[in-house]
Amino acid sequence: MKWPSCANLGRTLCDGILPALRLLTSDGRSSYQAGLTGDPTVDSQAQREAAPQCIEAARQTAMAELDEVAEWLDAPCCATVKLDGTNVGIDGQGLIVGRNYVVPPEERFYQNVDVHALLNDPGAGAGGRSDVPTKIRRLTNEFELACPSFDTYSTFGGWAALRVMLYGELIFNCQKYDYDRANIFRQWFCFGVLIAPSTPTGDYAETDAIAHLEQLTTALQAAGWNCRLLYNQNLQPLILIGPNEQLMSLFQSLDISTVSHDYQPTFQGKLPPLDVIVKDDIEGDDRISSWLDHAGAGSLPRFASLRELILSEWALRFFIPSSHGGPLGEGLVVCSEPGAKLTKWKHGGEEAGQTPAMLAEAVELLRGLQGNTMLPSGLLEICERLQLVATSGAGPKKTKAERMKEKQQMKAKADKDALAVWSSTLTKFDTLEATFSKGLEAKAVLEGKLIDQVALDLENDYGYESSKSRALAASVVKRETGKRYGQWKRNESVDA
């Protein structure tokens, strides 16, 4: 099982509001109706007769999506720093997995970090007990105690039939932001939990597995955990437990490093523990006081609603600090309650696909709809803030003519997008050189997985059609892998 992908916050918001905004404008209604009646291959009279029903159905769907957005904006949430590393999961048996890779027990290094060393209890030596897996088993016991009725009613063996995995970010590049000064290179910071059947769902009816996990999800939610059941993402059914104060407090009591307690971004390295910080002593220091300026208790930034987070000075200090130049990190991961809805909020210096353009359209439409009571309160202000962050740090925008002159042709633009996705994809697998050492068959298998991942991201994040994204992915993966393989072979020859 792997940690689900996290959608862009601005993109998710625009997907929910743009259909309604377009229909609420006269141009939107006209263009929609023109689209219905303008197809020469379909009888125009039939189209004209069907248009009112189609428009009404679209309007109802769009309004329902708008209501869902309003509920999401009003929901409490927490925000943790989106660390620029690689996704790593660990289970109670010592299994270590990357985004799309299971690290074999005999391979100590993943992304050039000795990940198995992360498991060993300090002082116990290489043959000592596994510390993190022990903590995971203690964590599982806490979940079990919180859901005493689960084993009684379960027909699948209760907790014994489940796998519990901690997921976090492994920092393998100390050159990003303040990571070097914060001394977090080669460290792992937990951000959530996945629970899934230990037996593949194909071994028994998936509907029964889902019912089994639905029962547990309900019990966990009743016990205060921020979780949701996922089973529609081409993955095995699983329960995602996202961060909230209860989970992060439990992690701290078990001495599990977390993205909120063990790292806060500053320009002066790692902060001292919050229990030794006296707020009166640091008043006026944006780099520290901003992390205390939220509705939660302790180190986890929490807000009464998503709209409060988006419009907060806390978020503005992170993305656009007034006196320190650039943003303090890659972005934030926002987890809403209840239901653990996860989104990522990035600044304009990061690749964001079509999100800035979609936000610009939303802002333009909302300015023409001011005073419309059908819209969620403050929606224009929220979109303007998201647009500001999405374009900050990106530099001056170039005109279409300038882009065409710089790239010469659209192929170069597509190649740039594919290379950006390729760079991101490399953080989700083990190093290419580690695979090359296993032979050509392993190299071919990895290339196939890389093509699948790059194609998916090009389609989802950049809006390419499926066939175009597949072709781009195959081209960039084979080209870039070939370069790295050739260099690896040359290095091997020199070493020999």
N, C-alpha and C positions, 0 to 999 in steps of 0.2 A: 504494500500500500504506500502511496506517496501523498505528500501534503498537497491539497488542491491549489490550483492557480488562483491568484488574487487579482480581481478586476480593478481597473483604474477608477478612482472615485469620480472624477469629472466626467469620464466617459459613461459610467453607470448612471449618473444623474441625468446627463443629456439624453441617453437612450430612453429614460423614463418620461422626460418632459417635452422633448422636441415634437413628437407626433401631436400632442395636445396643443402646443404653441402654434404649430403650423395650421391646425384646423381652426384655432380661435382667431386667426387673422383672415381678412378677406382674401388676400393673395393665396393663403394656404388652402382655403375652400375652393377657390377658383382653379388653382393648379391641380388639386386632387380630382375635381370633377372633369377637368380637361383630360387628365390621364385616363379616366374611365371611358370617355367618349371619343378619344382620338385614335384608337386602334383601327386601321382600315381593314384588318382581316376579320373583324367582328361586326355583326350587324349593328349599325349605329342606333337604330330604333330600340333594339333590345337593351343596348347599353344605357340609353337615356331613361328607359323605364326602370332599370336596375340601379341607376346611380343614387337616387335618394336613400334606398335601403342600405347600399354599400357605405354611403357617407355616414349614415346614422350608426351603423355597426362599428365603423372606424372611430366615430366620435365617442361611443360608449367605451370602447377599448382604451382609447387615449385618456379619457377621464378617469377610468379605473386605475391606469398606470400613474396618473397624477396623484390620486389618493394614496397609492402605495408610497410614492415619493414623499408625500407629506408626513406619513407615519414614520418613514425612515429618518427624515430630518428631525422629527420630534423625539426620537428614541435616544436613551442614554448611550454613551459610548466611551471607550478608552482609546488612547493613541500611544503607540510605541514607535521608536525610531526604526526606520527601514534600513538595516545594516547592509552594506554592500559587500556580501560574502557569497557563500554557497549554502544551500539547504541541506541539512544533515539530520537524520532521524536515528534514534537509539531505542531498542526495546529491552525488556527485562531479562532476555537471554544473552545480551551482548551483541545482537545483530546491529550492524551499522549500515545505513543506506544513504545514498545521495539522492538528488532530485530524480534521476532516472537510472540509478546504479546501486547494486548491492555490493558492498565492499567485502571481498572474501576474507575469512579469518587469517589466511596466510599473507595477505597484503596489508602491510601496516600503514602505507601512505595513500592518502586521497587528497588531490589538489596540493601535493607536496607537503602535506601536514600529517604527522604521525597520529592518526585519529584513534588508534587503539590505545595510545598513551592517555587519551582523554578519559578512558574507562577505568584505568587502574587507580586503586585507592593509594593516595600518597604515602610513601614509606613502605608499602607492601611488596614492592618489587614487581618484576615482570610476571612472576607466578602467583601474585597475590589475588585476592578476590576482586571482582569487578564492582567498583563503587557505584557508578551511575546505574547499572542494572539493579543493584540492591535498592537504591533509592526509588527506582521505578516500581519495584515490587511493593515497597512501603506506600507509594502513591496509590497503587492499585488497591491495597488494603483500605486506604482512606475512602476511595470511591465505593468499595464494597460495603463498608460500614455505613455510608450515607444512603445506600439503597438496600436495606435489609430484606425487602420482599422480592428482590429480583431473582435470586436462586430458587426461592420457593415456587414461583410460577413458571420459571423458564423450563422449556423442554429440551434445551440444547446444552445443558451442563453449566449454565451460569458463567461466572468469571473464568472458570477453568477452560472454557471453550473460546476465550477471547484473547486477543493480543493487544497490549497497551504500548504505544510508542510515544516517546517525547520527540518533538521536533524543534529545531533551533537553527541559528545561523552560525556557520563556521567562518571566522575571519582569516583569509589566506593572503590578503594584500594589505600591508601596513601603510601603503602610500595614500590611502583614501582619507579625506577629511582630516580629523584629529586622531585617527586610529593609532598612529605611532606614539604620539604624546600620551594617549590614554592607555597605552601598553596592553592592547587587546589582541595583538597579532597571535594567531594560532589558538585563540580561545573560542569557546562555543557557548552561545547564549540561547536559552530555551524561550520559545514563544507560544507553545501550545501542545495539545495532546490529540492523538488519533486512537480510536478504539475500533477494532474490526474483528470478525471471526478469524480464529487462528487457522481454520480449515478453509480452503478456497470455496467460494460460494457455489461453484459448479458441482461440488460434491453433494449438495442437497439443494432443494428448491429455493431459488432466490427470494421468492415471495415470503417463505418462512423465515429466511435470514433477515429480511427487512422488518417483518413483524417482531422478531426477536429484538432487534436493535431499536425499534420504535418504543418498545416497552422500557428498555433501559434509558433511552433518551428522555422519556417522560419522567422517569424516576430521578435522573441526574438534574434535570431542570427544576424539579420540585425541591431538590436539595441545595439549590443555589448556584449550580454550575452553568456557565454561559455556553450552551452547546446546541448543535443542530445535527440532524441525520442527513447524509448525502448519499444518493444512490442513482443519480441521473447524469453522471459525468464520465461515462464509459469506464468507471472504476468499480471495484467491489464496494458493496454498501459499507459505510463506515460512519462513525460518530466523530465530529470535530468539536473539541472543547477549546474555545478561544479564551484569551486573557480577560479576567476581571479581578477585582480585589481579592476574592476568595481563593482563586487559583494561584495568583502570584504570592499570596501570603503562605499558602501551603508549600509552594516551591521553596520559598525562603526558609521555612521551618525544616525542610528536608535538605537544605544547603545545596539546592540546584540553582546554578547561575541563570539569570533571566535577562532579557533585553531591557527591562525597565529598572531593575534594582542594581544591576552590576555595570551599567554603562549609561551615562548621560553625556551628550555631546557638549563640549566646550572648546575654547581656544587655549585652555591651560591644562589640558589633560583630564584625567578622571576625577570626578567629584569625591569628596569624602562621604562616608555613609550618611544617609539622611538623619540617623538618630544622633549624630554629633554636630549637625548643622544647626545653628541658631539663626533664625530668620532675621532678627534684628541686626545681627552682625553683617548681613550681606545685602541689606536693603539697598536698592539702586544698582546692584550688579546684575545686568540683564542675563549674563551667561548662567547664573545660578538661580536667581529668584524666579526666572521664567518657568523653571521646572516645578516650582512649588505653587504656582499660580493656577490651580485647577480645583475642581470640586471633589476630587478623591482624597483618600488618606494614604500617606506613605509615598512610595516612589512611583506608583503607576498613575500617569496622567489620566484623569477621568473627568468627563463633562456631562452636564445634565441633559444635553441633547447634541446631535450632530451639528445642528445649525450654530449652537454655542461654540463648538470647537472651531468650525470653519471661520467664524467671525471673531475669534478670540485674539487678544494680543499675544497670547502664548504661542499660537501657531504662526502669527506674523513675525515674532522674534526668531522663530526657528527658520522660516523660509527667507525672510528679508530682514535680517538684523540691522538696526539703524546705524550702528557704529562699527560693524565688523566686516562689512563687505558682503561676501557670498553666503549662501545658506549653510546651516550647520550640519547638514547630512543629505543623503539621497532623497529622503522623503519620510513619510509617516505611514504606518499600517494602522488603519482604523477598524475597530471591532465593535459593532453595535450590539445592544442588548434589547430584549432577549433574542436568541436565535443565532448569535455569533456570526453575523454577516460581516465578511472581511472585504475591505477595499484598500487600495494603496493610493496615497496622495503624494505626487511628485512635483518638483519644481520644473521650470522651463529648461534648465540645463540638462535634464535627462530626456531620453527618447520618450515621446508621448503619443506618437502616431497621429491620429485625426482629432485627438481631444481638444487642442487649442482652437481648431477651426470650428468644432461643434459648440464649444463654449461661446465663441464669438457670435455664432448664429443665435444661440439662446439669449445672449445679452441683447442683441439687436431686436429680437422679437419681443422680449419682455419690456423693453423701453417703450414699445408701441402698445403694450397692453397694461400699462400702469393703471391701477385702480380696479382691475378685473377681480371680482370676489371669488372666482372659481380657482384662482391660483393660490398655492401655499403662501403663507405670510412670509414676507422678506425674501422671496425667491430671487428677485433681481439682485439684491445686495449679495446674496450667497453666490450667484453665478459670476458677479463682478469680482468677488474675492478669489474664486477659483480660477478665473481668467487671469487675474493679476499674478497669481502664483505660477500658473501654467506657462506664462510668458516671461517670468523673471529669470534672469541669468542666462537667457537664450541669445542675447545680443540683438542688434537691430535686424528686423525682418527684411529679406530681400524681395524685390519685385519678381514677377514671373519672368520678365525679360532677363533680369540679372541671373536668375537661377538657370534659365535655358542657356545663357552664355557661358556660365561657369561649368555646367555639366555637359553642354554641347548636344545632348540628346537624352531622351527619357530613360534609356538603358542605364546611363550612369547614375541617375536618381534611384532607380530600382536597385542597382548594385549597392549603393550606399545604405539603403534600408536593409537589404539582406545582410550586409556586413555588420550592421548594428545588432541585428537579431542574432547573427552568428556569434558575436562577442558575448552576448548575454547567455546564449545557449551553452557555451563552453563552461560556464560556472555550474551547470546542472548535471555534469557528467565528470568522471575522472579525467585526468590529463590524457591528451592524445598519445603522448609518448608511452604512458603506462599500458595503453592498449596495443600500440605498435609492437611492443616487446612480446606480445602473446601470439603474434603471427598474422598472416594476411586474412585468414578467416575471421578472426576477432575484429580486425580492422574493417572488413566489409560489413559485419553485423553492426558495429558502432556507426558507420556511415549511414546505414539505413535508419537508425534511431535518430541521428542528428538531423537528417533530412525531414523526418516526420515532425520533429520539434520546431525546426526553423519554419517549415511550411505552415504549421498551426499558428505560430506567433505572427507571421506576416499576414495571415488571413484575419486573425482576431484583432491585432493591435494596429495594423497599417491599412486594413481595408482592401487588400488584394483579393481578386477572385481566386477560387480554389485551384484552378488549373495554372494560373499565373504564379501563385505562391509556391506551388509544387515545383514548377520549372526553375524559379529563382532559387529555391532552397537546394535543389539538386546541383545547380551550377555553382553556388557559393561553397557548399559543403565539399564537393569533389575538388574544387580548385584550392581551397584553403587547406583541406586535409592533405592534398598532394604536396603542397609547399612544405608543410610541417613534416610529412613523412620523408621527403627528400632531404631535409635538413637533419632529421634524426638519423637517416642512413649514413650521411656524411660524417656526423659526429661519432657513430658507431665504428666507422672505418678508421677514423683518427685514433679512437681509443684502442682499437685492435692493434 
